[in-house]
Amino acid sequence: MAENKTLKVQLIRSVIGTRESHRATVRGLGLRRVNSVSELQDTPAVRGMINKVSYLIKVVS
């Protein structure tokens, strides 16, 4: 029985003035504007994206 674990991430800082690759990563996480929340599957790829832009987002429960 494969349990699908998920993470909720919230954009807490604006992407204005950040690197283009970081902006693309935030969009890849499904976040558009400040305070938007996205629910994602807990995979190594998603964890890497979260780690890359950790100063812009927070993981909420």
All heavy atoms as TSV, in Angstrom:
chain	resi	resn	atom	element	x	y	z
A	1	MET	N	N	0.843	-1.167	0.000
A	1	MET	CA	C	0.000	0.000	0.000
A	1	MET	C	C	0.893	1.238	0.000
A	1	MET	O	O	1.548	1.562	0.968
A	1	MET	CB	C	-0.945	-0.153	1.173
A	1	MET	CG	C	-0.998	0.842	2.258
A	1	MET	SD	S	-2.190	0.307	3.472
A	1	MET	CE	C	-1.259	0.618	4.917
A	2	ALA	N	N	0.953	1.867	-1.144
A	2	ALA	CA	C	1.802	3.050	-1.322
A	2	ALA	C	C	1.043	4.286	-0.864
A	2	ALA	O	O	0.019	4.653	-1.438
A	2	ALA	CB	C	2.205	3.181	-2.779
A	3	GLU	N	N	1.564	4.901	0.166
A	3	GLU	CA	C	0.915	6.087	0.716
A	3	GLU	C	C	1.502	7.329	0.058
A	3	GLU	O	O	2.714	7.512	0.040
A	3	GLU	CB	C	1.156	6.137	2.234
A	3	GLU	CG	C	0.307	7.142	2.941
A	3	GLU	CD	C	0.516	7.082	4.449
A	3	GLU	OE1	O	0.749	5.991	4.964
A	3	GLU	OE2	O	0.453	8.143	5.074
A	4	ASN	N	N	0.649	8.158	-0.542
A	4	ASN	CA	C	1.119	9.378	-1.201
A	4	ASN	C	C	1.244	10.491	-0.175
A	4	ASN	O	O	0.246	11.046	0.274
A	4	ASN	CB	C	0.148	9.795	-2.310
A	4	ASN	CG	C	0.178	8.845	-3.472
A	4	ASN	OD1	O	1.183	8.170	-3.679
A	4	ASN	ND2	N	-0.880	8.778	-4.234
A	5	LYS	N	N	2.473	10.819	0.182
A	5	LYS	CA	C	2.703	11.903	1.126
A	5	LYS	C	C	2.773	13.210	0.363
A	5	LYS	O	O	3.283	13.259	-0.751
A	5	LYS	CB	C	3.996	11.658	1.884
A	5	LYS	CG	C	3.978	10.355	2.633
A	5	LYS	CD	C	4.947	10.377	3.773
A	5	LYS	CE	C	4.857	9.029	4.453
A	5	LYS	NZ	N	4.852	9.117	5.862
A	6	THR	N	N	2.243	14.254	0.969
A	6	THR	CA	C	2.227	15.553	0.309
A	6	THR	C	C	2.824	16.618	1.214
A	6	THR	O	O	2.879	16.465	2.438
A	6	THR	CB	C	0.797	15.965	-0.080
A	6	THR	OG1	O	0.000	16.023	1.099
A	6	THR	CG2	C	0.181	14.984	-1.057
A	7	LEU	N	N	3.261	17.694	0.589
A	7	LEU	CA	C	3.776	18.873	1.283
A	7	LEU	C	C	2.985	20.078	0.807
A	7	LEU	O	O	2.669	20.181	-0.377
A	7	LEU	CB	C	5.255	19.092	0.947
A	7	LEU	CG	C	6.245	18.030	1.358
A	7	LEU	CD1	C	7.583	18.304	0.698
A	7	LEU	CD2	C	6.403	18.002	2.850
A	8	LYS	N	N	2.679	20.983	1.715
A	8	LYS	CA	C	2.056	22.246	1.342
A	8	LYS	C	C	3.128	23.323	1.472
A	8	LYS	O	O	3.757	23.449	2.522
A	8	LYS	CB	C	0.888	22.580	2.262
A	8	LYS	CG	C	-0.384	21.872	1.929
A	8	LYS	CD	C	-1.521	22.416	2.757
A	8	LYS	CE	C	-2.810	21.707	2.412
A	8	LYS	NZ	N	-3.910	22.205	3.249
A	9	VAL	N	N	3.334	24.075	0.403
A	9	VAL	CA	C	4.304	25.159	0.424
A	9	VAL	C	C	3.592	26.473	0.153
A	9	VAL	O	O	2.620	26.531	-0.599
A	9	VAL	CB	C	5.445	24.939	-0.589
A	9	VAL	CG1	C	6.290	23.758	-0.191
A	9	VAL	CG2	C	4.926	24.757	-1.982
A	10	GLN	N	N	4.083	27.532	0.796
A	10	GLN	CA	C	3.487	28.853	0.661
A	10	GLN	C	C	4.571	29.851	0.300
A	10	GLN	O	O	5.651	29.849	0.890
A	10	GLN	CB	C	2.829	29.266	1.978
A	10	GLN	CG	C	2.177	30.629	1.937
A	10	GLN	CD	C	1.504	30.989	3.251
A	10	GLN	OE1	O	1.753	30.371	4.276
A	10	GLN	NE2	N	0.666	31.997	3.215
A	11	LEU	N	N	4.302	30.686	-0.692
A	11	LEU	CA	C	5.228	31.740	-1.089
A	11	LEU	C	C	5.109	32.881	-0.095
A	11	LEU	O	O	4.029	33.458	0.060
A	11	LEU	CB	C	4.903	32.216	-2.510
A	11	LEU	CG	C	5.880	33.197	-3.132
A	11	LEU	CD1	C	7.251	32.566	-3.315
A	11	LEU	CD2	C	5.347	33.696	-4.463
A	12	ILE	N	N	6.195	33.198	0.608
A	12	ILE	CA	C	6.128	34.238	1.642
A	12	ILE	C	C	6.883	35.498	1.267
A	12	ILE	O	O	6.729	36.521	1.917
A	12	ILE	CB	C	6.645	33.721	3.005
A	12	ILE	CG1	C	8.059	33.202	2.888
A	12	ILE	CG2	C	5.718	32.658	3.560
A	12	ILE	CD1	C	8.722	32.943	4.225
A	13	ARG	N	N	7.714	35.439	0.221
A	13	ARG	CA	C	8.424	36.628	-0.253
A	13	ARG	C	C	8.236	36.758	-1.750
A	13	ARG	O	O	8.086	35.774	-2.454
A	13	ARG	CB	C	9.922	36.524	0.058
A	13	ARG	CG	C	10.202	36.576	1.550
A	13	ARG	CD	C	11.674	36.679	1.837
A	13	ARG	NE	N	12.217	37.895	1.250
A	13	ARG	CZ	C	13.520	38.128	1.111
A	13	ARG	NH1	N	14.404	37.230	1.491
A	13	ARG	NH2	N	13.950	39.250	0.582
A	14	SER	N	N	8.293	37.979	-2.241
A	14	SER	CA	C	8.128	38.237	-3.660
A	14	SER	C	C	9.335	37.743	-4.444
A	14	SER	O	O	10.460	37.733	-3.944
A	14	SER	CB	C	7.952	39.742	-3.882
A	14	SER	OG	O	7.956	40.043	-5.250
A	15	VAL	N	N	9.108	37.365	-5.691
A	15	VAL	CA	C	10.195	36.912	-6.557
A	15	VAL	C	C	10.846	38.077	-7.304
A	15	VAL	O	O	11.795	37.867	-8.057
A	15	VAL	CB	C	9.710	35.853	-7.564
A	15	VAL	CG1	C	9.284	34.595	-6.851
A	15	VAL	CG2	C	8.613	36.386	-8.436
A	16	ILE	N	N	10.369	39.284	-7.079
A	16	ILE	CA	C	10.959	40.454	-7.725
A	16	ILE	C	C	12.399	40.607	-7.248
A	16	ILE	O	O	12.681	40.567	-6.056
A	16	ILE	CB	C	10.151	41.732	-7.407
A	16	ILE	CG1	C	8.762	41.630	-7.995
A	16	ILE	CG2	C	10.869	42.977	-7.908
A	16	ILE	CD1	C	7.838	42.755	-7.579
A	17	GLY	N	N	13.296	40.751	-8.182
A	17	GLY	CA	C	14.703	40.945	-7.853
A	17	GLY	C	C	15.478	39.661	-7.607
A	17	GLY	O	O	16.633	39.713	-7.219
A	18	THR	N	N	14.857	38.513	-7.836
A	18	THR	CA	C	15.549	37.241	-7.647
A	18	THR	C	C	16.058	36.729	-8.993
A	18	THR	O	O	15.693	37.249	-10.049
A	18	THR	CB	C	14.623	36.188	-7.017
A	18	THR	OG1	O	13.512	35.967	-7.882
A	18	THR	CG2	C	14.124	36.640	-5.654
A	19	ARG	N	N	16.889	35.699	-8.944
A	19	ARG	CA	C	17.431	35.113	-10.172
A	19	ARG	C	C	16.311	34.499	-11.002
A	19	ARG	O	O	15.327	34.000	-10.463
A	19	ARG	CB	C	18.430	34.012	-9.827
A	19	ARG	CG	C	19.673	34.519	-9.196
A	19	ARG	CD	C	20.543	33.344	-8.805
A	19	ARG	NE	N	21.819	33.833	-8.317
A	19	ARG	CZ	C	22.990	33.523	-8.868
A	19	ARG	NH1	N	23.043	32.684	-9.864
A	19	ARG	NH2	N	24.094	34.017	-8.376
A	20	GLU	N	N	16.519	34.510	-12.315
A	20	GLU	CA	C	15.515	33.967	-13.225
A	20	GLU	C	C	15.278	32.482	-12.970
A	20	GLU	O	O	14.149	32.006	-13.027
A	20	GLU	CB	C	15.950	34.195	-14.672
A	20	GLU	CG	C	14.870	33.901	-15.686
A	20	GLU	CD	C	13.638	34.770	-15.531
A	20	GLU	OE1	O	13.781	35.982	-15.270
A	20	GLU	OE2	O	12.526	34.229	-15.669
A	21	SER	N	N	16.336	31.741	-12.634
A	21	SER	CA	C	16.169	30.310	-12.374
A	21	SER	C	C	15.355	30.076	-11.105
A	21	SER	O	O	14.602	29.108	-11.011
A	21	SER	CB	C	17.528	29.620	-12.264
A	21	SER	OG	O	18.252	30.105	-11.154
A	22	HIS	N	N	15.475	30.967	-10.120
A	22	HIS	CA	C	14.690	30.841	-8.896
A	22	HIS	C	C	13.224	31.166	-9.164
A	22	HIS	O	O	12.330	30.537	-8.605
A	22	HIS	CB	C	15.257	31.740	-7.801
A	22	HIS	CG	C	16.587	31.276	-7.291
A	22	HIS	ND1	N	17.091	31.672	-6.087
A	22	HIS	CD2	C	17.518	30.440	-7.820
A	22	HIS	CE1	C	18.271	31.104	-5.897
A	22	HIS	NE2	N	18.554	30.363	-6.943
A	23	ARG	N	N	12.990	32.141	-10.029
A	23	ARG	CA	C	11.603	32.459	-10.412
A	23	ARG	C	C	10.963	31.266	-11.104
A	23	ARG	O	O	9.802	30.933	-10.843
A	23	ARG	CB	C	11.561	33.650	-11.354
A	23	ARG	CG	C	11.946	34.953	-10.712
A	23	ARG	CD	C	11.796	36.068	-11.706
A	23	ARG	NE	N	12.708	37.144	-11.355
A	23	ARG	CZ	C	12.786	38.291	-11.989
A	23	ARG	NH1	N	12.018	38.510	-13.033
A	23	ARG	NH2	N	13.629	39.213	-11.600
A	24	ALA	N	N	11.723	30.633	-11.980
A	24	ALA	CA	C	11.207	29.470	-12.701
A	24	ALA	C	C	10.927	28.323	-11.735
A	24	ALA	O	O	9.950	27.595	-11.905
A	24	ALA	CB	C	12.208	29.038	-13.771
A	25	THR	N	N	11.762	28.167	-10.730
A	25	THR	CA	C	11.557	27.110	-9.740
A	25	THR	C	C	10.280	27.366	-8.942
A	25	THR	O	O	9.495	26.435	-8.701
A	25	THR	CB	C	12.766	27.021	-8.791
A	25	THR	OG1	O	13.938	26.766	-9.574
A	25	THR	CG2	C	12.580	25.921	-7.778
A	26	VAL	N	N	10.050	28.610	-8.554
A	26	VAL	CA	C	8.831	28.963	-7.818
A	26	VAL	C	C	7.602	28.672	-8.674
A	26	VAL	O	O	6.620	28.099	-8.190
A	26	VAL	CB	C	8.866	30.445	-7.377
A	26	VAL	CG1	C	7.499	30.895	-6.877
A	26	VAL	CG2	C	9.908	30.641	-6.285
A	27	ARG	N	N	7.665	29.002	-9.972
A	27	ARG	CA	C	6.544	28.716	-10.857
A	27	ARG	C	C	6.362	27.214	-11.017
A	27	ARG	O	O	5.247	26.718	-11.108
A	27	ARG	CB	C	6.764	29.364	-12.235
A	27	ARG	CG	C	6.665	30.864	-12.236
A	27	ARG	CD	C	5.269	31.378	-11.973
A	27	ARG	NE	N	4.432	31.086	-13.124
A	27	ARG	CZ	C	3.289	30.437	-13.053
A	27	ARG	NH1	N	2.822	30.038	-11.907
A	27	ARG	NH2	N	2.598	30.196	-14.135
A	28	GLY	N	N	7.479	26.485	-11.040
A	28	GLY	CA	C	7.421	25.034	-11.146
A	28	GLY	C	C	6.768	24.381	-9.943
A	28	GLY	O	O	6.194	23.300	-10.045
A	29	LEU	N	N	6.872	25.047	-8.806
A	29	LEU	CA	C	6.210	24.561	-7.594
A	29	LEU	C	C	4.721	24.912	-7.582
A	29	LEU	O	O	3.996	24.520	-6.676
A	29	LEU	CB	C	6.887	25.150	-6.349
A	29	LEU	CG	C	8.273	24.613	-6.035
A	29	LEU	CD1	C	8.929	25.449	-4.936
A	29	LEU	CD2	C	8.204	23.156	-5.616
A	30	GLY	N	N	4.270	25.669	-8.572
A	30	GLY	CA	C	2.851	26.012	-8.676
A	30	GLY	C	C	2.465	27.238	-7.886
A	30	GLY	O	O	1.285	27.446	-7.619
A	31	LEU	N	N	3.443	28.068	-7.547
A	31	LEU	CA	C	3.161	29.277	-6.765
A	31	LEU	C	C	3.174	30.487	-7.687
A	31	LEU	O	O	4.083	30.649	-8.498
A	31	LEU	CB	C	4.210	29.433	-5.663
A	31	LEU	CG	C	4.294	28.263	-4.692
A	31	LEU	CD1	C	5.513	28.393	-3.814
A	31	LEU	CD2	C	3.039	28.163	-3.856
A	32	ARG	N	N	2.163	31.342	-7.539
A	32	ARG	CA	C	2.056	32.503	-8.416
A	32	ARG	C	C	2.296	33.804	-7.675
A	32	ARG	O	O	3.174	34.569	-8.032
A	32	ARG	CB	C	0.682	32.553	-9.080
A	32	ARG	CG	C	0.480	31.440	-10.073
A	32	ARG	CD	C	-0.914	31.504	-10.658
A	32	ARG	NE	N	-1.079	30.453	-11.654
A	32	ARG	CZ	C	-1.042	30.672	-12.954
A	32	ARG	NH1	N	-0.851	31.881	-13.426
A	32	ARG	NH2	N	-1.205	29.683	-13.789
A	33	ARG	N	N	1.521	34.074	-6.652
A	33	ARG	CA	C	1.684	35.339	-5.939
A	33	ARG	C	C	1.962	35.089	-4.461
A	33	ARG	O	O	1.820	33.957	-3.997
A	33	ARG	CB	C	0.475	36.244	-6.127
A	33	ARG	CG	C	-0.859	35.590	-6.077
A	33	ARG	CD	C	-1.983	36.560	-6.359
A	33	ARG	NE	N	-2.414	36.628	-7.737
A	33	ARG	CZ	C	-3.178	35.733	-8.333
A	33	ARG	NH1	N	-3.602	34.682	-7.681
A	33	ARG	NH2	N	-3.531	35.876	-9.579
A	34	VAL	N	N	2.346	36.138	-3.780
A	34	VAL	CA	C	2.674	36.032	-2.361
A	34	VAL	C	C	1.471	35.483	-1.602
A	34	VAL	O	O	0.326	35.846	-1.882
A	34	VAL	CB	C	3.108	37.404	-1.800
A	34	VAL	CG1	C	3.364	37.325	-0.309
A	34	VAL	CG2	C	4.354	37.890	-2.518
A	35	ASN	N	N	1.722	34.586	-0.684
A	35	ASN	CA	C	0.742	33.904	0.158
A	35	ASN	C	C	-0.028	32.810	-0.574
A	35	ASN	O	O	-0.924	32.214	0.012
A	35	ASN	CB	C	-0.239	34.871	0.830
A	35	ASN	CG	C	0.431	35.712	1.884
A	35	ASN	OD1	O	1.353	35.260	2.552
A	35	ASN	ND2	N	-0.001	36.955	2.027
A	36	SER	N	N	0.298	32.527	-1.835
A	36	SER	CA	C	-0.357	31.408	-2.505
A	36	SER	C	C	0.207	30.100	-1.953
A	36	SER	O	O	1.362	30.023	-1.557
A	36	SER	CB	C	-0.175	31.479	-4.020
A	36	SER	OG	O	1.180	31.387	-4.362
A	37	VAL	N	N	-0.646	29.087	-1.901
A	37	VAL	CA	C	-0.281	27.793	-1.333
A	37	VAL	C	C	-0.459	26.722	-2.397
A	37	VAL	O	O	-1.412	26.758	-3.171
A	37	VAL	CB	C	-1.160	27.463	-0.106
A	37	VAL	CG1	C	-0.835	26.091	0.451
A	37	VAL	CG2	C	-0.980	28.523	0.965
A	38	SER	N	N	0.484	25.792	-2.430
A	38	SER	CA	C	0.423	24.686	-3.377
A	38	SER	C	C	0.684	23.393	-2.631
A	38	SER	O	O	1.536	23.337	-1.745
A	38	SER	CB	C	1.467	24.887	-4.468
A	38	SER	OG	O	1.411	23.845	-5.414
A	39	GLU	N	N	-0.064	22.347	-2.966
A	39	GLU	CA	C	0.120	21.041	-2.349
A	39	GLU	C	C	0.813	20.129	-3.351
A	39	GLU	O	O	0.317	19.929	-4.457
A	39	GLU	CB	C	-1.222	20.453	-1.921
A	39	GLU	CG	C	-1.070	19.224	-1.062
A	39	GLU	CD	C	-2.361	18.827	-0.376
A	39	GLU	OE1	O	-3.329	19.602	-0.406
A	39	GLU	OE2	O	-2.380	17.725	0.190
A	40	LEU	N	N	1.969	19.599	-2.969
A	40	LEU	CA	C	2.807	18.828	-3.876
A	40	LEU	C	C	3.135	17.478	-3.286
A	40	LEU	O	O	3.143	17.308	-2.067
A	40	LEU	CB	C	4.115	19.588	-4.134
A	40	LEU	CG	C	3.958	21.022	-4.619
A	40	LEU	CD1	C	5.229	21.794	-4.368
A	40	LEU	CD2	C	3.609	21.031	-6.080
A	41	GLN	N	N	3.433	16.510	-4.156
A	41	GLN	CA	C	3.875	15.204	-3.678
A	41	GLN	C	C	5.281	15.320	-3.114
A	41	GLN	O	O	6.096	16.100	-3.602
A	41	GLN	CB	C	3.857	14.187	-4.810
A	41	GLN	CG	C	2.483	13.761	-5.208
A	41	GLN	CD	C	2.508	12.587	-6.160
A	41	GLN	OE1	O	3.560	12.173	-6.614
A	41	GLN	NE2	N	1.342	12.064	-6.457
A	42	ASP	N	N	5.551	14.550	-2.082
A	42	ASP	CA	C	6.855	14.574	-1.421
A	42	ASP	C	C	7.816	13.653	-2.170
A	42	ASP	O	O	7.899	12.463	-1.900
A	42	ASP	CB	C	6.693	14.132	0.038
A	42	ASP	CG	C	7.971	14.307	0.828
A	42	ASP	OD1	O	8.925	14.894	0.293
A	42	ASP	OD2	O	8.012	13.851	1.980
A	43	THR	N	N	8.530	14.240	-3.143
A	43	THR	CA	C	9.512	13.485	-3.917
A	43	THR	C	C	10.871	14.160	-3.777
A	43	THR	O	O	10.954	15.336	-3.390
A	43	THR	CB	C	9.124	13.450	-5.408
A	43	THR	OG1	O	9.143	14.795	-5.913
A	43	THR	CG2	C	7.753	12.848	-5.620
A	44	PRO	N	N	11.954	13.460	-4.080
A	44	PRO	CA	C	13.278	14.086	-4.019
A	44	PRO	C	C	13.399	15.311	-4.923
A	44	PRO	O	O	14.067	16.292	-4.566
A	44	PRO	CB	C	14.214	12.969	-4.473
A	44	PRO	CG	C	13.504	11.720	-4.125
A	44	PRO	CD	C	12.037	12.020	-4.339
A	45	ALA	N	N	12.752	15.285	-6.090
A	45	ALA	CA	C	12.814	16.427	-7.002
A	45	ALA	C	C	12.158	17.658	-6.383
A	45	ALA	O	O	12.704	18.767	-6.439
A	45	ALA	CB	C	12.138	16.083	-8.321
A	46	VAL	N	N	10.992	17.467	-5.780
A	46	VAL	CA	C	10.286	18.583	-5.148
A	46	VAL	C	C	11.073	19.092	-3.948
A	46	VAL	O	O	11.180	20.297	-3.728
A	46	VAL	CB	C	8.848	18.159	-4.754
A	46	VAL	CG1	C	8.192	19.212	-3.877
A	46	VAL	CG2	C	8.015	17.908	-5.989
A	47	ARG	N	N	11.654	18.169	-3.185
A	47	ARG	CA	C	12.468	18.589	-2.041
A	47	ARG	C	C	13.652	19.435	-2.483
A	47	ARG	O	O	14.011	20.415	-1.836
A	47	ARG	CB	C	12.965	17.369	-1.277
A	47	ARG	CG	C	11.872	16.637	-0.568
A	47	ARG	CD	C	12.117	16.653	0.882
A	47	ARG	NE	N	10.987	16.052	1.572
A	47	ARG	CZ	C	10.962	15.929	2.871
A	47	ARG	NH1	N	11.970	16.342	3.589
A	47	ARG	NH2	N	9.912	15.420	3.453
A	48	GLY	N	N	14.262	19.074	-3.609
A	48	GLY	CA	C	15.379	19.855	-4.143
A	48	GLY	C	C	14.941	21.244	-4.561
A	48	GLY	O	O	15.654	22.229	-4.340
A	49	MET	N	N	13.759	21.342	-5.174
A	49	MET	CA	C	13.235	22.648	-5.572
A	49	MET	C	C	12.949	23.510	-4.348
A	49	MET	O	O	13.249	24.708	-4.339
A	49	MET	CB	C	11.962	22.467	-6.401
A	49	MET	CG	C	12.201	21.824	-7.742
A	49	MET	SD	S	10.686	21.339	-8.566
A	49	MET	CE	C	10.083	22.905	-9.152
A	50	ILE	N	N	12.376	22.895	-3.313
A	50	ILE	CA	C	12.091	23.627	-2.076
A	50	ILE	C	C	13.389	24.121	-1.448
A	50	ILE	O	O	13.487	25.257	-0.982
A	50	ILE	CB	C	11.295	22.736	-1.100
A	50	ILE	CG1	C	9.880	22.531	-1.637
A	50	ILE	CG2	C	11.261	23.336	0.293
A	50	ILE	CD1	C	9.073	21.501	-0.874
A	51	ASN	N	N	14.405	23.277	-1.458
A	51	ASN	CA	C	15.701	23.652	-0.881
A	51	ASN	C	C	16.327	24.820	-1.644
A	51	ASN	O	O	16.938	25.704	-1.044
A	51	ASN	CB	C	16.639	22.447	-0.883
A	51	ASN	CG	C	17.889	22.694	-0.103
A	51	ASN	OD1	O	17.851	23.269	0.979
A	51	ASN	ND2	N	19.008	22.277	-0.649
A	52	LYS	N	N	16.174	24.831	-2.954
A	52	LYS	CA	C	16.769	25.873	-3.793
A	52	LYS	C	C	16.185	27.257	-3.494
A	52	LYS	O	O	16.912	28.246	-3.482
A	52	LYS	CB	C	16.550	25.530	-5.266
A	52	LYS	CG	C	17.159	26.503	-6.238
A	52	LYS	CD	C	16.986	26.029	-7.656
A	52	LYS	CE	C	17.602	26.998	-8.640
A	52	LYS	NZ	N	17.451	26.508	-10.021
A	53	VAL	N	N	14.883	27.331	-3.255
A	53	VAL	CA	C	14.234	28.626	-3.023
A	53	VAL	C	C	13.694	28.730	-1.596
A	53	VAL	O	O	12.680	29.378	-1.351
A	53	VAL	CB	C	13.111	28.882	-4.058
A	53	VAL	CG1	C	13.679	29.046	-5.449
A	53	VAL	CG2	C	12.083	27.770	-4.038
A	54	SER	N	N	14.401	28.114	-0.663
A	54	SER	CA	C	13.922	28.069	0.726
A	54	SER	C	C	13.785	29.454	1.356
A	54	SER	O	O	13.014	29.629	2.295
A	54	SER	CB	C	14.856	27.213	1.578
A	54	SER	OG	O	16.148	27.766	1.582
A	55	TYR	N	N	14.502	30.446	0.845
A	55	TYR	CA	C	14.415	31.792	1.390
A	55	TYR	C	C	13.160	32.540	0.913
A	55	TYR	O	O	12.840	33.612	1.430
A	55	TYR	CB	C	15.673	32.604	1.024
A	55	TYR	CG	C	15.845	32.853	-0.442
A	55	TYR	CD1	C	15.502	34.086	-0.990
A	55	TYR	CD2	C	16.329	31.873	-1.292
A	55	TYR	CE1	C	15.658	34.329	-2.329
A	55	TYR	CE2	C	16.494	32.108	-2.639
A	55	TYR	CZ	C	16.156	33.331	-3.157
A	55	TYR	OH	O	16.310	33.575	-4.491
A	56	LEU	N	N	12.438	31.955	-0.041
A	56	LEU	CA	C	11.230	32.587	-0.573
A	56	LEU	C	C	9.954	31.912	-0.090
A	56	LEU	O	O	8.882	32.522	-0.146
A	56	LEU	CB	C	11.225	32.537	-2.098
A	56	LEU	CG	C	12.303	33.322	-2.835
A	56	LEU	CD1	C	12.255	33.025	-4.317
A	56	LEU	CD2	C	12.139	34.800	-2.593
A	57	ILE	N	N	10.065	30.673	0.347
A	57	ILE	CA	C	8.860	29.899	0.681
A	57	ILE	C	C	8.952	29.328	2.080
A	57	ILE	O	O	10.001	29.356	2.713
A	57	ILE	CB	C	8.648	28.740	-0.320
A	57	ILE	CG1	C	9.795	27.744	-0.229
A	57	ILE	CG2	C	8.494	29.252	-1.719
A	57	ILE	CD1	C	9.596	26.510	-1.074
A	58	LYS	N	N	7.818	28.809	2.548
A	58	LYS	CA	C	7.803	28.048	3.794
A	58	LYS	C	C	6.875	26.868	3.622
A	58	LYS	O	O	5.911	26.922	2.842
A	58	LYS	CB	C	7.425	28.897	4.994
A	58	LYS	CG	C	5.969	29.135	5.202
A	58	LYS	CD	C	5.698	29.862	6.512
A	58	LYS	CE	C	4.228	30.226	6.589
A	58	LYS	NZ	N	3.932	31.033	7.754
A	59	VAL	N	N	7.203	25.797	4.311
A	59	VAL	CA	C	6.373	24.601	4.273
A	59	VAL	C	C	5.362	24.708	5.398
A	59	VAL	O	O	5.737	24.896	6.560
A	59	VAL	CB	C	7.242	23.330	4.437
A	59	VAL	CG1	C	6.364	22.082	4.447
A	59	VAL	CG2	C	8.275	23.246	3.323
A	60	VAL	N	N	4.085	24.629	5.043
A	60	VAL	CA	C	3.014	24.751	6.031
A	60	VAL	C	C	2.376	23.377	6.214
A	60	VAL	O	O	2.446	22.532	5.348
A	60	VAL	CB	C	1.954	25.787	5.623
A	60	VAL	CG1	C	2.552	27.173	5.616
A	60	VAL	CG2	C	1.363	25.470	4.274
A	61	SER	N	N	1.751	23.180	7.358
A	61	SER	CA	C	1.132	21.873	7.611
A	61	SER	C	C	-0.348	21.887	7.313
A	61	SER	O	O	-0.896	22.826	6.870
A	61	SER	CB	C	1.350	21.478	9.047
A	61	SER	OG	O	0.930	22.483	9.916
